Amino acid sequence: QVQLVESGGGSVQAGGSLRLSCAASGRTFSGSTMGWFRQAPGKERQFVAAISASGNMTYYADFVKDRFAISRDNAKNTLYLQMNSLKPEDTAVYYCASRGVSFWWDLMRQSRYPYWGQGTQVTVSS
């Protein structure tokens, strides 16, 4: 089993930055592809970014390219999402997710990630 706990959410003005963290425990973190997803009020949950097990490959949704950066520290069993130039439309609950395996395909499909955190709220005001 994998346990994921997000932190780092909060309220920020447009143009500001936040760094989300996701602490993982349980099955081998360093062997798992990890992802960040988000769900805005009244909308479906959507893919934000993914990172390979080793951290050498990343993939982003078009709407966050050049603003967000996903990274991981396998020694600390922690996943990160650095969010810069935040916009009001980035307001959402952000979730980290683990595939439990190192597969690097179909990254945007939520059903490929069997393990999820409880989410952390990010609110961006204009």
N, C-alpha and C positions, 0 to 999 in steps of 0.2 A: 504494500500500500504506500501511497505517496501523500504527504501532507504539504500543503502550500499556504503560506500566510503572507499576504500583501501588506505593505505599509508605505507611508510617504505621501499619501493623498492629502488634499486640502484645498483651500481657496486661494486664488491668485488672480491678479489683474491681467488683462490681455497684454501680450508681449512678455510676460514673465516666464519663469521656469520652475519645474518641479522634477524631482527624481524619485521614481517609484522603486521599491525593492520587493523581492519575493523570496522569502526564506523557505527552503525545501528540506524535507526530512523523509525518511523512509527508504524507498528503493533508490538505486544509484542515480544521483542527480547528473553526474558527469557523463552518463551514457544516454541521456535523454535530450531530444530536440525540445526546445521550450518556446512558448509563444505568449504574446500579450494580445488580449481582446478588450473591447469596450462596448458598453451598452448605454446609450443616451436615453433619457426619458421618452417613452412612447415609441422607441425604435428597437429594431432587432440588434442582437449582439453582433459586432463586426470585428474582423481581423485587423490587428494593428501592425504587428511585427513578429518575426520568428528568428531564432538563432540555433545553429547546429550544436550538437553535443560538445564538440571541441571549442566552439566559439569562433571558428574561422569563416563561417558563412552566415550571412544575415539576409533577411528579405523583409520588405516593407510594403504596406499599403501605399498607394499613390498619394493619398491625402496627408501622409506624415513624412514623406521623403524630405530629407534635408532639414527637418525640424526635430525629429525624434531619433534616438539612438538606443538600440538594444545591446546589452552586453551581459556577461556572466562571469562569475568568479567561482570556478569549480572547487577551489580549495575551501571556500566559505559556504558552498551549497546555496549560492544566492544569485538571483536573476535581477537585472536592473532595466529600467526604462528612463532614460534622460529625455525630458520633454522641454524644448525651447520654443520661443516665439509662440506661446500658447494663444489660442483663439477661443472665443466663446463657444464655438461649435465643437471644441474638444471636451466640453463638459460631459461627463459620463462616469459610470462606475467602471473601473479598469480591473481586469482579471488576468492573473497569470495562469498558464496551463502547461501541463506536461504531457508529451506523447508516451512517455515511459520507455521509448525505444529511440534509436538514433536515425530513424527513417527521415530522409530529406525530400519529401514529395507531398503534394496535396496539402500544403502548409496552411492554406486559408480555411480549410474545412474543419469546423468545430468538432465534428464527430470523431475526428482523428486524435483528439486529445481526451483521454479518459480521466485525467486528474485536473481538478480546478481548485483555485483558492476561493475565498469568500468575497473578494473584491474590495477595492478602496475607492472612495469618492474623490473625483477631481472636479472642481467648479471654477470656471474661468469667467470673470465678470468684465464687461466692456467699459 
